């Protein structure tokens, strides 16, 4: 229950409270509630008036118990659950020059009182073995004593925690939002959905047994929900053979995305019967074409399900016959590729008409095959009526970026791993692109809900629509890839914290700084501690108990308009194997003092968990007016197995970031324009903003970045 409560607090910024709490003496919690609010302010949060009023009506004991859980949740959300020490105790003051610092360490190693008697040569001298290098030379208490308290300013972040309903209603709402999402969820949200589905199956059986959510469009989400349904003995929600494979992977503790192979467990007889019955119901001749793509996983599953024991389910057995090569089945993709390779583009279009989503995903290719554009656009118009809203929006964004050649084509997989290539595609006719865009906008507008009177916060207009959430780890202040937001404050500070799980692990926080043409690079890293406007906190090379690194940027003195923070895995465990790893940034005014890490100045924080060894979370850009903005990247580079440095990946980083920066993403601005074109007949108010407004009218619908996926039409 406590974990569900934390999920609601961190995902929705609402505190679930039962209508009639019991225990203790009621109505004496006002003082404790205000003490809790003061404690929350110290980490950049505050209670809304309704929440403070409800807490005041509880007993002191209840407020204290609840307050401990609320504080733990929000401190973890902002990254304040760990102690952030810095290598240089006075950071950002008194940071030495890099060469001077290294020379001092070498002097102590060679000539100091603790010098080794062993002969030291240039070949045997290792920076990592020098005295005190890479390990904290002082305690966290020493750091506290060396820094003045933070000077609170009005510009510090204050995030409002609102009053929620009881835990069951809040869990139900979050379950429906995640399960019904039109957008693939990140790994953390998939795990949250798994917990919510199990909770709802036990405590809200009418929700799971009914038709709500009646449609679960994302296959991974459906697999997670089916895990709870299988355990509860409820009918399974499957309409493809791959749905059954995903479910088998999920209940075996494997990967429902099917990106990695699963070691299937032994299934109980009832489970085997349910899985094979579901498979038999959907294993049509056309569906068997999906089996060869995952042949090996199907063969392993067949060894566990024993389909030969169920002769009354013959179509389920055909799936495993195809996997073993005993029955032939060709998928749609292979037939389309064969038609295109033979120059039969008309045949490819006819084949794809049976799969609207596949046709639209190949629209650019089809328009370049020489087929009459009118024929392709007519097929696209028909397909658009039944394809998912996410496919329509993704294609609309793609077509807009085909108007001019791109600096480079960017490819990003489900784990955020990114790479680029030159854009060698021939251009498409402007008239054809305009026609395709118009038919997509018309269909998207038709599907959008009636939002009544629409109020959009200006800062929300440049937030990109969440067309894929897999690479976006949940956290504080997180926005979808391609989103832009203003940066306020005179000082910008990046931070990274990691804790190794089993072996020595060295992460390096660095910053690549480029000119307007994404050239003339300058670096701040463990090889260059300072320049005229940036300062590095010092290099830590082990993190058995956690380690933090920082980079301070004086924005007013910055001589480069493009600043790209990055985290390199220099040695040890990658991001997804470390016990903990997260990145974020803070902003302050020059007059503020405080510790290297101050939670109330944190603007963004999220986990690092991509499969690459170089993380590129975001990029900071100075505009023509001198103001700074941040653009979210959520990217990872493959990097080298070890010894990654900012100096070594500057070319790939520069091209990749330029391609992302110059790409035009579909934003809330575009969606608001379509909604304005459609008009609202309802009398209710809908608010789109970075946070819930304090003065929202009763009954207003509120969409924030955390719930923006709910606006993606089905």
C-alpha positions as CSV (number, residue, x, y, z in Angstrom):
1,X,0.0,0.0,0.0
2,X,2.8,2.4,0.9
3,X,4.4,1.9,-2.6
4,X,1.0,2.7,-4.3
5,X,0.7,5.8,-2.2
6,X,4.2,6.9,-3.3
7,X,3.3,6.2,-6.9
8,X,0.3,8.5,-6.7
9,X,2.3,11.2,-5.0
10,X,5.2,11.2,-7.4
11,X,3.3,10.6,-10.6
12,X,0.3,12.9,-9.9
13,X,1.5,15.2,-7.2
14,X,-1.6,14.3,-5.2
15,X,-1.7,12.9,-1.7
16,X,-4.4,10.1,-1.4
17,X,-6.5,10.5,1.8
18,X,-9.4,8.4,2.9
19,X,-12.6,10.4,3.6
20,X,-12.9,9.1,7.2
21,X,-9.5,8.2,8.6
22,X,-9.5,6.4,12.0
23,X,-7.1,6.2,14.9
24,X,-5.8,8.9,17.3
25,X,-7.7,11.9,18.4
26,X,-9.4,13.7,15.4
27,X,-9.1,17.4,14.7
28,X,-5.8,18.2,16.4
29,X,-3.4,18.0,13.5
30,X,-3.1,21.7,12.6
31,X,0.3,22.3,14.2
32,X,1.7,19.1,12.8
33,X,0.3,19.9,9.3
34,X,2.0,23.3,9.3
35,X,5.3,21.7,10.5
36,X,5.0,19.2,7.6
37,X,4.4,22.1,5.2
38,X,7.5,23.8,6.4
39,X,9.5,20.6,6.0
40,X,8.2,20.2,2.5
41,X,9.2,23.8,1.6
42,X,12.8,22.9,2.5
43,X,12.8,20.5,-0.5
44,X,10.8,22.7,-2.8
45,X,7.2,21.4,-2.2
46,X,4.2,22.8,-0.4
47,X,0.7,21.7,0.5
48,X,-2.3,23.1,-1.4
49,X,-4.9,24.9,0.8
50,X,-7.4,22.0,0.5
51,X,-4.6,19.5,1.5
52,X,-3.5,21.6,4.4
53,X,-7.1,21.9,5.6
54,X,-7.7,18.2,5.4
55,X,-4.4,17.4,7.2
56,X,-5.4,19.9,9.9
57,X,-8.5,17.9,10.6
58,X,-6.6,14.6,11.2
59,X,-5.0,13.4,14.4
60,X,-1.5,14.4,15.2
61,X,-0.4,10.8,14.9
62,X,-1.9,10.4,11.5
63,X,-0.3,13.6,10.2
64,X,3.1,12.5,11.5
65,X,2.8,9.0,10.0
66,X,1.6,10.4,6.6
67,X,4.1,13.2,6.7
68,X,7.0,10.8,6.9
69,X,5.8,8.9,3.8
70,X,5.1,12.1,1.9
71,X,8.6,13.6,2.7
72,X,10.3,10.3,1.7
73,X,8.4,10.2,-1.7
74,X,9.1,13.8,-2.7
75,X,12.7,13.8,-1.5
76,X,13.3,10.7,-3.7
77,X,11.5,12.5,-6.6
78,X,13.9,15.5,-6.3
79,X,17.1,13.5,-5.6
80,X,17.4,14.6,-1.9
81,X,17.2,11.1,-0.5
82,X,21.0,10.8,-0.7
83,X,23.9,13.0,0.6
84,X,25.5,14.9,-2.2
85,X,29.1,15.5,-1.3
86,X,31.6,17.3,-3.7
87,X,35.2,16.4,-4.2
88,X,36.4,20.0,-3.8
89,X,34.9,21.1,-0.5
90,X,34.5,24.8,-1.4
91,X,32.9,24.1,-4.9
92,X,32.2,26.2,-6.8
93,X,34.9,28.4,-5.2
94,X,38.6,27.7,-4.9
95,X,38.6,25.0,-7.5
96,X,42.3,24.6,-8.6
97,X,43.6,24.6,-12.1
98,X,43.7,21.0,-13.4
99,X,47.5,20.8,-14.1
100,X,48.2,22.4,-10.7
101,X,46.0,19.9,-8.9
102,X,47.5,16.9,-10.7
103,X,51.1,18.2,-10.0
104,X,50.3,18.4,-6.3
105,X,49.0,14.9,-6.2
106,X,52.1,13.6,-8.1
107,X,54.4,15.5,-5.7
108,X,52.8,13.8,-2.7
109,X,53.1,10.4,-4.5
110,X,56.7,10.9,-5.3
111,X,58.2,13.1,-2.6
112,X,55.6,13.5,0.1
113,X,55.6,11.8,3.6
114,X,53.4,9.0,2.3
115,X,55.5,8.4,-0.8
116,X,56.0,4.8,-1.8
117,X,59.5,3.3,-1.8
118,X,58.7,1.5,-5.0
119,X,60.3,3.1,-8.1
120,X,57.8,5.2,-10.1
121,X,58.3,5.7,-13.8
122,X,56.1,7.5,-16.4
123,X,54.9,4.0,-17.5
124,X,53.8,3.0,-14.0
125,X,52.4,6.3,-12.9
126,X,48.6,6.0,-12.9
127,X,46.4,9.0,-12.0
128,X,43.8,6.7,-10.4
129,X,46.4,5.4,-7.9
130,X,47.6,8.8,-6.7
131,X,46.9,9.7,-3.0
132,X,43.3,10.9,-2.5
133,X,42.5,11.0,-6.2
134,X,38.9,10.0,-7.0
135,X,37.9,9.6,-3.3
136,X,36.3,12.1,-1.0
137,X,39.1,13.8,1.0
138,X,36.5,15.1,3.6
139,X,33.2,14.0,5.1
140,X,29.7,15.3,4.3
141,X,29.7,17.0,7.8
142,X,32.9,18.9,6.7
143,X,31.1,20.0,3.5
144,X,28.1,21.3,5.6
145,X,30.4,23.3,7.8
146,X,32.2,24.9,4.8
147,X,29.0,26.3,3.2
148,X,26.5,29.0,4.2
149,X,22.8,28.2,4.2
150,X,20.9,28.7,1.0
151,X,19.4,32.1,0.7
152,X,15.7,31.5,-0.3
153,X,14.5,33.6,-3.2
154,X,11.1,34.0,-4.8
155,X,12.4,32.2,-7.9
156,X,13.1,29.0,-6.2
157,X,11.0,26.1,-7.3
158,X,7.8,25.4,-5.2
159,X,5.8,22.4,-6.4
160,X,2.3,22.1,-5.1
161,X,1.0,18.8,-3.6
162,X,-2.7,18.7,-4.0
163,X,-5.4,16.8,-2.1
164,X,-6.3,13.4,-3.7
165,X,-9.2,11.0,-3.2
166,X,-8.9,7.8,-1.3
167,X,-6.2,5.4,-2.3
168,X,-8.5,3.1,-4.2
169,X,-9.9,5.8,-6.4
170,X,-6.4,7.3,-7.0
171,X,-5.0,3.9,-7.9
172,X,-8.0,3.3,-10.2
173,X,-7.5,6.6,-12.0
174,X,-3.7,6.0,-12.4
175,X,-4.3,2.4,-13.6
176,X,-6.8,3.6,-16.3
177,X,-4.4,6.3,-17.4
178,X,-1.4,4.0,-17.8
179,X,-3.3,1.0,-19.1
180,X,-5.2,3.1,-21.7
181,X,-2.2,5.1,-22.8
182,X,-1.9,5.5,-26.6
183,X,1.9,5.9,-26.0
184,X,4.4,3.1,-25.1
185,X,5.3,3.5,-21.4
186,X,8.8,3.7,-19.9
187,X,10.0,0.7,-18.0
188,X,9.3,2.4,-14.6
189,X,5.6,3.0,-15.6
190,X,5.3,-0.5,-17.0
191,X,6.3,-1.8,-13.5
192,X,3.9,0.7,-11.9
193,X,1.1,-0.6,-14.2
194,X,1.9,-4.2,-13.1
195,X,1.5,-3.3,-9.5
196,X,-1.6,-1.3,-10.1
197,X,-3.2,-4.1,-12.1
198,X,-2.5,-6.6,-9.3
199,X,-4.0,-4.2,-6.8
200,X,-7.1,-3.6,-8.9
201,X,-7.6,-7.4,-9.5
202,X,-7.6,-7.9,-5.7
203,X,-9.4,-4.7,-4.5
204,X,-11.4,-3.6,-7.6
205,X,-12.4,-6.9,-9.3
206,X,-15.3,-5.2,-11.0
207,X,-12.8,-2.9,-12.9
208,X,-10.7,-5.8,-14.2
209,X,-13.7,-8.0,-15.0
210,X,-15.5,-5.3,-16.9
211,X,-14.7,-3.6,-20.1
212,X,-12.8,-0.7,-18.5
213,X,-10.3,0.1,-19.9
214,X,-12.2,-1.3,-22.9
215,X,-9.3,-0.7,-25.3
216,X,-5.6,-1.1,-24.4
217,X,-3.8,0.0,-27.6
218,X,-0.2,-0.6,-26.6
219,X,0.7,-4.3,-26.7
220,X,3.2,-4.1,-23.8
221,X,0.5,-2.5,-21.6
222,X,-1.9,-5.2,-22.6
223,X,0.5,-7.9,-21.6
224,X,1.0,-6.5,-18.2
225,X,-2.7,-6.2,-17.6
226,X,-3.2,-9.8,-18.8
227,X,-0.7,-11.0,-16.2
228,X,-3.2,-9.9,-13.5
229,X,-6.1,-11.3,-15.4
230,X,-4.4,-14.7,-15.8
231,X,-3.6,-14.8,-12.1
232,X,-7.3,-13.9,-11.3
233,X,-8.7,-16.5,-13.8
234,X,-10.3,-13.7,-16.0
235,X,-10.6,-13.9,-19.8
236,X,-7.5,-12.7,-21.5
237,X,-7.4,-9.6,-23.8
238,X,-5.6,-10.9,-26.9
239,X,-6.2,-10.4,-30.6
240,X,-2.8,-11.4,-32.1
241,X,-0.6,-14.4,-31.5
242,X,2.2,-12.1,-30.3
243,X,-0.1,-11.0,-27.4
244,X,0.1,-14.5,-26.0
245,X,3.9,-14.6,-26.4
246,X,4.2,-11.3,-24.5
247,X,2.0,-12.5,-21.7
248,X,4.1,-15.7,-21.4
249,X,7.2,-13.6,-21.1
250,X,5.6,-11.3,-18.5
251,X,4.5,-14.1,-16.2
252,X,7.9,-15.7,-16.5
253,X,9.5,-12.5,-15.3
254,X,10.9,-11.6,-18.7
255,X,10.6,-8.8,-21.2
256,X,7.1,-8.0,-22.5
257,X,8.7,-5.8,-25.2
258,X,10.3,-8.9,-26.7
259,X,13.6,-7.0,-27.1
260,X,15.4,-9.7,-25.1
261,X,14.8,-13.4,-25.0
262,X,13.0,-14.8,-21.9
263,X,13.8,-18.0,-20.0
264,X,10.2,-19.3,-19.6
265,X,9.3,-20.9,-16.3
266,X,7.1,-24.0,-15.9
267,X,3.4,-23.2,-16.2
268,X,0.7,-24.7,-14.2
269,X,-1.9,-26.8,-16.1
270,X,-4.5,-24.1,-15.7
271,X,-2.1,-21.5,-17.1
272,X,-1.1,-23.7,-20.1
273,X,-4.8,-24.3,-20.9
274,X,-5.6,-20.6,-20.7
275,X,-2.6,-19.6,-22.9
276,X,-3.2,-22.2,-25.5
277,X,-7.0,-21.5,-25.6
278,X,-6.2,-17.8,-26.2
279,X,-3.7,-18.7,-28.9
280,X,-6.1,-21.0,-30.7
281,X,-8.7,-18.3,-30.8
282,X,-6.4,-15.9,-32.7
283,X,-4.1,-18.2,-34.7
284,X,-5.6,-17.6,-38.1
285,X,-3.6,-18.3,-41.3
286,X,-2.9,-14.6,-41.7
287,X,-1.8,-14.3,-38.1
288,X,0.8,-17.1,-38.5
289,X,2.9,-14.8,-40.6
290,X,4.0,-13.0,-37.4
291,X,5.5,-16.2,-36.0
292,X,8.8,-16.5,-38.0
293,X,10.0,-13.1,-36.7
294,X,10.2,-14.5,-33.2
295,X,10.8,-18.2,-34.1
296,X,13.3,-19.1,-31.4
297,X,11.1,-17.6,-28.6
298,X,8.1,-19.5,-29.9
299,X,10.0,-22.8,-29.9
300,X,11.1,-22.3,-26.3
301,X,7.6,-21.5,-25.3
302,X,6.2,-24.6,-27.0
303,X,8.6,-26.7,-24.9
304,X,6.8,-25.3,-21.8
305,X,3.1,-25.3,-23.0
306,X,3.0,-28.9,-24.4
307,X,0.5,-28.2,-27.2
308,X,0.4,-31.8,-28.2
309,X,-1.6,-32.5,-25.0
310,X,-4.5,-30.4,-26.3
311,X,-5.6,-31.9,-29.6
312,X,-8.9,-29.9,-29.4
313,X,-6.8,-26.7,-30.0
314,X,-5.3,-27.5,-33.4
315,X,-4.7,-23.9,-34.5
316,X,-2.5,-23.2,-31.4
317,X,-0.4,-26.2,-32.4
318,X,0.0,-24.6,-35.9
319,X,1.9,-21.7,-34.3
320,X,4.6,-24.0,-33.1
321,X,4.7,-25.9,-36.4
322,X,5.5,-22.6,-38.1
323,X,8.2,-21.9,-35.5
324,X,9.8,-25.3,-36.1
325,X,9.7,-24.8,-39.9
326,X,7.2,-27.6,-40.4
327,X,4.5,-25.2,-41.8
328,X,5.1,-22.3,-44.1
329,X,3.8,-18.9,-43.3
330,X,4.8,-15.6,-44.9
331,X,4.2,-12.3,-43.1
332,X,2.9,-9.1,-44.6
333,X,6.2,-7.4,-44.4
334,X,8.1,-10.0,-46.4
335,X,5.4,-10.0,-49.1
336,X,5.5,-6.2,-49.3
337,X,9.3,-6.2,-49.5
338,X,9.2,-8.8,-52.3
339,X,6.7,-6.7,-54.3
340,X,8.8,-3.5,-53.9
341,X,12.0,-5.3,-54.8
342,X,10.4,-6.6,-58.0
343,X,9.1,-3.1,-58.9
344,X,5.5,-3.9,-58.3
345,X,4.7,-0.8,-56.2
346,X,0.9,-1.0,-56.9
347,X,0.9,-4.6,-55.5
348,X,2.7,-3.3,-52.4
349,X,0.1,-0.6,-51.9
350,X,-2.7,-3.2,-52.3
351,X,-1.1,-5.5,-49.7
352,X,-0.7,-2.7,-47.2
353,X,-4.3,-1.6,-47.5
354,X,-5.1,-4.5,-45.2
355,X,-2.9,-3.0,-42.5
356,X,-3.5,0.7,-42.2
357,X,-0.8,1.4,-39.6
358,X,1.8,-0.4,-41.8
359,X,0.8,1.6,-44.9
360,X,1.1,4.9,-43.1
361,X,4.5,4.0,-41.7
362,X,5.7,3.3,-45.2
363,X,4.0,6.3,-46.8
364,X,7.2,8.2,-47.4
365,X,8.8,5.1,-49.1
366,X,5.7,4.5,-51.2
367,X,5.7,8.1,-52.4
368,X,9.3,7.6,-53.6
369,X,8.6,4.3,-55.5
370,X,7.3,6.0,-58.7
371,X,3.7,5.0,-58.0
372,X,1.2,7.7,-58.8
373,X,0.9,10.0,-55.8
374,X,-2.8,10.2,-56.2
375,X,-3.1,6.4,-55.8
376,X,-0.9,6.4,-52.7
377,X,-2.6,9.4,-51.1
378,X,-6.1,7.8,-51.7
379,X,-4.9,4.7,-49.9
380,X,-3.5,6.8,-47.1
381,X,-6.7,8.7,-46.7
382,X,-8.6,5.4,-46.3
383,X,-6.0,4.0,-43.9
384,X,-6.0,7.2,-41.8
385,X,-9.7,6.5,-40.8
386,X,-8.7,3.4,-38.9
387,X,-5.0,3.8,-37.9
388,X,-4.2,4.8,-34.4
389,X,-3.9,8.5,-33.4
390,X,-0.3,8.1,-32.4
391,X,0.6,6.8,-35.9
392,X,-1.2,9.8,-37.5
393,X,0.6,12.3,-35.3
394,X,4.0,10.6,-35.8
395,X,3.5,10.7,-39.6
396,X,2.4,14.3,-39.4
397,X,5.6,15.3,-37.6
398,X,7.7,13.3,-40.1
399,X,6.1,14.9,-43.2
400,X,6.7,18.4,-41.8
401,X,10.4,17.7,-41.4
402,X,10.6,16.4,-45.1
403,X,10.0,19.9,-46.4
404,X,13.8,20.6,-46.3
405,X,16.9,18.3,-46.1
406,X,17.8,17.5,-42.5
407,X,21.3,18.0,-41.1
408,X,21.2,14.3,-40.4
409,X,18.7,11.5,-39.9
410,X,18.3,10.5,-36.3
411,X,17.4,6.9,-35.3
412,X,16.5,6.2,-31.7
413,X,15.6,2.7,-30.4
414,X,13.3,1.8,-27.5
415,X,16.1,2.2,-25.0
416,X,17.1,5.7,-26.1
417,X,20.2,4.5,-28.0
418,X,20.7,7.0,-30.8
419,X,22.7,7.2,-34.0
420,X,22.7,9.4,-37.1
421,X,23.3,9.0,-40.8
422,X,23.3,11.4,-43.8
423,X,19.9,12.2,-45.3
424,X,20.2,10.8,-48.8
425,X,16.4,10.5,-49.4
426,X,15.2,12.3,-52.5
427,X,12.9,15.2,-51.8
428,X,9.1,14.9,-52.0
429,X,6.9,17.4,-53.8
430,X,5.7,20.2,-51.7
431,X,2.1,19.8,-53.1
432,X,2.1,16.1,-52.2
433,X,3.4,16.8,-48.7
434,X,0.7,19.5,-48.2
435,X,-2.0,17.1,-49.3
436,X,-0.8,14.4,-47.0
437,X,-0.5,16.8,-44.1
438,X,-4.0,18.2,-44.7
439,X,-5.7,14.7,-44.7
440,X,-3.8,13.8,-41.5
441,X,-4.8,17.0,-39.8
442,X,-8.4,16.5,-40.8
443,X,-8.6,13.0,-39.4
444,X,-6.7,14.0,-36.2
445,X,-9.1,17.0,-35.6
446,X,-12.1,14.7,-36.1
447,X,-10.9,12.4,-33.3
448,X,-10.0,15.1,-30.8
449,X,-12.4,15.3,-27.8
450,X,-14.6,18.4,-27.1
451,X,-12.5,20.2,-24.5
452,X,-14.9,23.1,-24.1
453,X,-13.2,26.3,-23.2
454,X,-9.5,25.7,-23.7
455,X,-6.9,27.6,-21.6
456,X,-3.2,26.9,-22.4
457,X,-0.4,28.1,-20.3
458,X,2.2,29.8,-22.6
459,X,5.1,27.7,-21.3
460,X,3.1,24.6,-22.4
461,X,2.9,25.5,-26.0
462,X,6.5,24.3,-26.8
463,X,6.1,21.0,-25.0
464,X,6.4,18.2,-27.6
465,X,3.5,15.7,-27.8
466,X,4.5,12.4,-26.1
467,X,4.5,10.1,-29.1
468,X,6.8,7.6,-27.4
469,X,7.6,7.5,-23.7
470,X,9.9,4.5,-23.6
471,X,13.2,6.4,-23.3
472,X,11.8,9.0,-20.8
473,X,12.4,7.9,-17.2
474,X,9.8,9.4,-14.9
475,X,11.1,12.2,-12.6
476,X,10.7,15.8,-11.6
477,X,10.2,18.4,-14.4
478,X,10.4,15.8,-17.1
479,X,9.2,16.7,-20.6
480,X,9.1,14.6,-23.9
481,X,12.0,14.6,-26.3
482,X,12.0,17.8,-28.4
483,X,10.3,19.9,-25.8
484,X,11.6,23.4,-25.1
485,X,11.4,25.4,-21.9
486,X,12.9,28.7,-20.7
487,X,15.8,28.6,-18.3
488,X,15.6,31.3,-15.6
489,X,18.4,32.2,-13.2
490,X,22.0,33.4,-13.5
491,X,23.7,30.1,-12.5
492,X,23.1,26.7,-14.0
493,X,24.3,23.6,-12.2
494,X,24.3,20.1,-13.5
495,X,24.5,17.1,-11.2
496,X,24.9,13.4,-11.4
497,X,24.8,10.9,-8.6
498,X,25.5,7.2,-8.8
499,X,26.0,4.2,-6.5
500,X,27.7,1.0,-7.7
501,X,26.1,-2.3,-7.2
502,X,29.0,-4.9,-7.2
503,X,32.1,-3.4,-8.7
504,X,34.0,-0.2,-8.8
505,X,32.2,2.2,-11.1
506,X,33.4,5.6,-12.4
507,X,31.0,8.0,-14.1
508,X,32.2,11.3,-15.4
509,X,30.0,14.4,-15.6
510,X,31.2,16.6,-18.5
511,X,29.9,19.5,-20.7
512,X,30.5,20.0,-24.4
513,X,30.2,23.6,-25.5
514,X,29.8,24.6,-29.2
515,X,29.3,27.6,-31.3
516,X,26.3,28.4,-33.5
517,X,27.5,26.1,-36.2
518,X,28.0,23.3,-33.7
519,X,31.8,23.5,-34.0
520,X,34.8,25.1,-32.2
521,X,34.3,22.7,-29.2
522,X,35.3,23.5,-25.6
523,X,35.0,21.1,-22.7
524,X,34.6,21.0,-19.0
525,X,35.5,17.6,-17.6
526,X,37.9,15.8,-15.4
527,X,40.7,16.8,-17.8
528,X,39.7,20.5,-17.6
529,X,38.2,21.8,-14.4
530,X,37.5,25.4,-15.3
531,X,37.2,28.0,-18.0
532,X,35.9,31.6,-18.0
533,X,32.3,30.7,-17.1
534,X,32.2,27.0,-16.0
535,X,33.6,25.0,-13.0
536,X,33.8,21.3,-12.3
537,X,33.4,19.9,-8.8
538,X,36.1,17.2,-9.1
539,X,36.5,13.7,-10.4
540,X,35.2,10.7,-8.3
541,X,36.3,7.2,-9.4
542,X,34.4,4.9,-7.0
543,X,30.9,5.0,-5.5
544,X,30.5,2.2,-3.0
545,X,28.4,4.5,-0.9
546,X,27.4,6.9,-3.7
547,X,29.2,9.7,-5.4
548,X,28.1,13.1,-6.8
549,X,29.6,15.4,-9.4
550,X,28.6,18.9,-10.4
551,X,29.3,21.5,-13.1
552,X,28.5,25.2,-12.5
553,X,27.7,27.5,-15.5
554,X,27.6,31.3,-15.2
555,X,25.1,31.8,-18.1
556,X,25.7,35.5,-18.4
557,X,29.4,35.0,-19.1
558,X,29.0,31.9,-21.4
559,X,30.9,32.4,-24.7
560,X,29.3,29.3,-26.3
561,X,25.6,29.3,-27.2
562,X,25.2,25.5,-27.2
563,X,25.9,23.7,-23.9
564,X,25.5,19.9,-23.8
565,X,25.9,18.1,-20.5
566,X,26.7,14.5,-20.7
567,X,27.5,11.6,-18.4
568,X,30.1,9.1,-19.5
569,X,30.6,5.6,-18.2
570,X,34.4,5.7,-17.8
571,X,34.7,2.3,-16.1
572,X,32.5,-0.2,-14.3
573,X,28.7,-0.8,-14.4
574,X,26.5,0.7,-17.1
575,X,23.6,2.9,-16.1
576,X,21.1,0.1,-16.1
577,X,23.2,-2.1,-13.8
578,X,24.2,0.4,-11.2
579,X,22.4,0.3,-7.9
580,X,21.3,3.9,-8.5
581,X,22.1,6.6,-11.1
582,X,20.4,9.9,-11.8
583,X,21.0,13.3,-13.5
584,X,19.4,16.7,-13.1
585,X,20.0,20.4,-13.1
586,X,19.5,23.4,-10.8
587,X,19.2,27.1,-11.4
588,X,20.2,29.8,-8.9
589,X,20.7,33.6,-8.8
590,X,24.3,34.7,-8.3
591,X,23.5,36.1,-4.8
592,X,22.4,32.6,-3.5
593,X,24.9,30.6,-1.5
594,X,24.0,27.1,-0.2
595,X,25.3,23.6,-0.6
596,X,26.4,22.1,-3.9
597,X,23.0,20.4,-4.0
598,X,19.9,22.3,-2.8
599,X,16.6,20.5,-3.5
600,X,14.5,23.6,-3.8
601,X,16.6,24.8,-6.7
602,X,16.3,21.6,-8.7
603,X,14.3,22.1,-11.9
604,X,14.7,18.6,-13.4
605,X,15.8,15.2,-12.1
606,X,15.4,11.7,-13.5
607,X,17.1,8.3,-13.5
608,X,19.8,7.3,-16.0
609,X,19.0,3.8,-17.3
610,X,19.7,3.7,-21.1
611,X,21.6,0.9,-22.7
612,X,24.4,3.2,-24.0
613,X,27.5,4.3,-22.1
614,X,27.2,8.0,-22.9
615,X,24.0,9.8,-21.7
616,X,22.8,13.0,-23.3
617,X,19.8,14.1,-21.3
618,X,19.3,17.6,-22.7
619,X,20.9,20.6,-24.4
620,X,20.9,24.3,-23.4
621,X,20.6,26.9,-26.2
622,X,21.0,30.7,-26.1
623,X,18.6,32.5,-28.3
624,X,19.0,35.7,-30.3
625,X,17.5,37.7,-27.5
626,X,20.2,36.4,-25.1
627,X,17.8,34.2,-23.2
628,X,18.5,30.5,-22.6
629,X,16.2,27.6,-23.2
630,X,16.6,23.9,-22.6
631,X,15.6,21.2,-25.1
632,X,15.0,17.6,-23.9
633,X,17.0,14.9,-25.7
634,X,16.7,11.6,-23.7
635,X,19.4,10.0,-25.8
636,X,22.2,7.6,-25.2
637,X,25.3,6.9,-27.3
638,X,26.8,3.4,-27.6
639,X,30.2,4.7,-26.6
640,X,33.2,2.5,-26.0
641,X,33.3,-0.4,-23.5
642,X,35.5,1.7,-21.2
643,X,37.3,5.1,-20.9
644,X,34.6,7.2,-22.5
645,X,35.5,10.9,-22.5
646,X,33.7,14.0,-23.8
647,X,36.7,14.8,-26.0
648,X,36.3,11.4,-27.8
649,X,32.7,11.7,-28.8
650,X,32.4,15.4,-29.7
651,X,31.7,14.8,-33.4
652,X,28.9,12.2,-32.9
653,X,27.5,14.3,-30.1
654,X,27.5,17.5,-32.1
655,X,25.8,16.0,-35.2
656,X,23.3,14.1,-33.1
657,X,22.3,17.2,-31.0
658,X,22.2,19.4,-34.1
659,X,19.8,17.0,-35.8
660,X,17.5,17.0,-32.7
661,X,17.7,20.7,-32.2
662,X,16.9,21.5,-35.9
663,X,14.1,19.0,-36.1
664,X,10.6,20.4,-35.6
665,X,8.6,18.4,-33.2
666,X,4.8,18.3,-33.0
667,X,3.9,20.3,-29.9
668,X,1.0,21.3,-27.8
669,X,0.9,24.5,-30.0
670,X,-0.1,22.3,-33.0
671,X,-2.7,20.4,-31.0
672,X,-4.1,23.6,-29.6
673,X,-4.4,24.9,-33.2
674,X,-6.4,21.8,-34.3
675,X,-8.6,22.2,-31.2
676,X,-9.3,25.8,-32.0
677,X,-10.2,24.8,-35.6
678,X,-12.6,22.2,-34.2
679,X,-14.1,24.5,-31.6
680,X,-15.6,23.5,-28.3
681,X,-19.3,23.1,-27.7
682,X,-19.1,22.1,-24.0
683,X,-19.4,24.5,-21.1
684,X,-16.6,23.0,-19.1
685,X,-13.0,24.4,-19.0
686,X,-9.9,22.5,-20.0
687,X,-6.5,23.7,-18.8
688,X,-3.2,22.7,-20.3
689,X,-0.2,23.7,-18.2
690,X,3.1,22.6,-16.6
691,X,1.3,22.3,-13.3
692,X,-2.3,22.4,-12.0
693,X,-3.5,26.1,-11.6
694,X,-4.4,27.2,-8.1
695,X,-7.6,29.0,-9.4
696,X,-9.0,26.4,-11.7
697,X,-12.8,26.4,-11.8
698,X,-14.6,23.5,-10.2
699,X,-14.9,20.6,-12.6
700,X,-12.2,21.8,-14.9
701,X,-10.2,19.2,-16.8
702,X,-6.5,19.6,-16.2
703,X,-3.7,18.2,-18.3
704,X,0.0,18.5,-17.3
705,X,3.1,16.8,-18.9
706,X,2.4,13.8,-16.7
707,X,-1.1,13.3,-18.2
708,X,-0.5,14.8,-21.7
709,X,-0.5,11.3,-23.2
710,X,-4.2,11.1,-22.4
711,X,-4.9,13.7,-25.1
712,X,-3.4,11.6,-27.8
713,X,-6.5,10.4,-29.7
714,X,-7.2,6.8,-30.1
